[in-house]
Amino acid sequence: MKKFSYVLFLLFFISTSYTVRAQVTLSGFVQDASSGERLAGAIVNTGNIGTTTNTYGFYSLQVPQGTVQLQVRYLGYAPLHLSLKHVSADSTLTLKLQPLARQLQEVTVTAEKVTDLQQANRLSMRSSELKQLPRLMGEADLIKALQLMPGVQAGREGSSDFIVRGGSPDQNLILLDGVPVYNVAHLLGMFSVFNPDAIKSVDAIKGGFPAPYGGRLSSVVDVQLKEGNNQQFSGEGAVGLISSKLMLEGPIGNEKTSFLVAARRTYLDVLAAAAAAMSDETISNYNFYDLNAKINHTFSPSSRLYLSIYGGQDAYTDEQEFSISAAKEVQKYKMRWGNFTGALRWNHVFGPKLFSNTTLTYSQYHFAQQSEVESLQLNRSVNYDSGIKDWGGRMDFDYLPHDRHRVRFGGSYIFHTFRPEATTLQTDSLTFRTNSFETIRAHEFYTYADDRIQLGERLQASLGIHFSGFAVNGELYTSLQPRLALGYTSQKGVSVRASYATMAQYLHLLSNTSSGTPTDIWVPATDKVKPQRSWQATLGGATVMGQQWELTSDLYYKEMKDVAEFKDGADFISEFFRSGPETNFANFVAPPYQTRIVSGKGWSYGSEWMLRKRQGRTTGWLGYTLAWSWRQLDSINFNQKYPYTYDSRHSISVVANHQLTDKLSIGSSWVYRTGYVTTLPLASYKAYNEPIYQPGTSHPYIKTVDYLGERNNYRMPSYHRLDLSMTHTKKKKWGERSWNISVYNAYNRKNPYFMHLSQPSASSNGNSSRRLYQVSLFPVLPSVSYGFKF
């Protein structure tokens, strides 16, 4: 740490050793002129010096006294040019940009003189870009869009899991208006919980993590919701094949207060009920809903208050009736899961150089599962619950002492309540409850500081420190995490950047299946289970090609330790809900999860390339990733390293959108990746079990035993898929309407969901050949949706 502090002091000394002319500070917010939305990441410069707005649209820029030529640029908006005369004192100025309705003409992309380290290892996307992509079942989806980016891979097909640079799904910190969301899946992963109509912007950070972020090892996905139009009342919505949605926003009284409400619900349950009525059969029932609500009030140009709420839930029910020995038995199954989050945020500008954001947060995730059996002989029910609840608070400050420094500092505290597992068995005469581990309460905190330093006209550095702690069961874990990033831009606009970051994660997600279902449970590090830790180094570059295309490339290497997984064969949920006379009551008394997991290390490395065009008639990108990912855990695979479940050597994504006319646009995406790995038996043999004597026989019970060999010893076939879409938009007196037709998996590729071997015949004595079968999930799926704006 002494060397790190010395480097920080040296860079600070170099950056402040330049002669500074008499200067004043321009500060304020950049916002959408038509809605009042504040714009994060807008570029404000005077030609020689420049800055970008922070997450909340605030900028602060030192300029020489006298006449100032100010330029403001933001993707999707007309550039703003202002000539400010006789600037002699600090001034506050709100900069309003006009949105471009349709970009049918090419727009020149210019390279910045100094590389912006905030954009290194970062993928950004806006709501308008999400809606241009082909849709699954008529729904544009944020997570599906992120899975098309280099360095980001989808989990099993149809799931909302995503894997970043060899990490696991739980190593992604997903924030909704600054609040962690613990499960982002609707419809068992087909859709995410994020309504694209309510989203303003998305930033996904893969490495070189800025000091304000922590708590996960692999990525940060920061989703910001719209603030609500404070200029006029408006709305938009859509009707699709399986769901509909509506978003309303507008001012309340005057432009000082605005609101936003966005709701979405599926009607699969209505369709299922209608089908059941027509067929006179019982059909499984499923539905989900979600609701986003946001209100903000401006007290003064320097003070603004926001309240945002999200709530959503999925529900699945199934009922089957059987006849057993002329007696009727009814089996019922229910499963519910959902999130609720809330954030109360206060923005305040203390002066032209100091901006603050104070946030109170709440987050809850709950999963419940119930199985009931009703018969003349016995009525029995089994209930399983799991959940996590957080209360927290955070303060963040942006301090801009002069144009060569941008300092951020702050801290956070979260009070966690974990309920990993609670099971209740109830019969006509007995009630039995068991917790594999009691409710756990933990305290998590962090503090941070970083400084983005301009070392010269073309050289920039970011130095930061993040200190975190986690108190649980009388144990206190702490982590000191240095962060460093450097960037250099040549005269020709070619930039080179490097970064180093360490991270700590105090939570584990224990997965019972490989499909990313809601049965996965969140558990904390305890006095017996260590937190996960990692470090990552990256080296990359970027350049603008032909004034239209941007090419970026990154090399990365990441090491992780104390990653956790269930031991082989430690699945428990399937036993809880196995009905019938074979149910083993002892399986309900599950041992604590700490005794069912093992930990070890992991590492990954690779290269990412992306060629992207974001403006003009044709937009899109070409991405390629070459990657390796490994694990080595105690008592698994004979303590030898093995490829991680989501190890995929080559990944390619091609995304293209073209505006044919001002009414008609087409879009497409094609993805390819090397198949994931799985474990299949290498051989099988007959083995004698303990003798089980049945009436009329004295033969011992013989069972088939599979020899698995190494973990993840088989690579499944490659995955590839083409999606197409066409959107027709037409102006109406009341606003705008649009029709979208999308085709998912256009050439009907049968991609592997999982693989399994057939069982040997009972009379083969283990000598019969066994066939390998592939289970696929989605065939070609066309969809249509009707959208409207007013």
ABEGO torsion letter per residue (X at the ends): XAAAAAAAAAAAAAAAABBBBBBBBBBEBBBBAAAGBBBBGBBBBAGABBBBBBAAGBBBBBBBBEBBBBBBBBBGBBBBBBBBBGBABBBBBBBBBBBBABBABBBBBBBBABBBAAABGBBBBBAAAAAABBBBGGBBBAAAAAAABBGBBBBBBGBABBBBGGBBAAABBBBBGGBBBABABBGGGABBABBAAABABBBBBABGBBAABBGBAABBBBBBBBAEBAABBBBBBBBBAABBBBBBBEBBGBAABBBBBBBBBBAAAAAAAAAAAAAGBBBBBBBBBBBBBBBBBBABAABBBBBBBBBBBBBBBBBBBBBBGGBBBBBBBBBBBBBBBBBBBBBBBAEAABBBBBBBBBBBBBBBBBBBBBBAABBBBBBBBBBBBBBBBBBBBBBBABAABBBBBEBBBBBBBBBABBBBBBBAABBBBBBABBBBBBBBBBBBBBBBBBABAABBBBBBBBBBBBBBGGBBBBBBBBBBBBBBBBAAGBBBBBBBBBBBBABBBBBABAAGBAABBBBBBBAABBBBBBBBBBBBBBBBBGGABBBBBBBBBBBBBGBBBBBBGABAAAAAABBEAABBAAAABBBBAAAABBBBBBBBBEBBBBBBBABEABBEBBBBBBBBBBBBBBGBGGGBBBBBAABBABBBBBBBBBBABAABBBBBBBBBBBBBBBBBBABBBBBBBBBBBBBGBABBBBBBBBBAEBBGABBBBBBBBBBBBBBBBBBBAAEBBBBBBBBBGAAGBBBBABBBBBBBBAAAGGABBBBBBBBBABBBBBBBBBBBBX
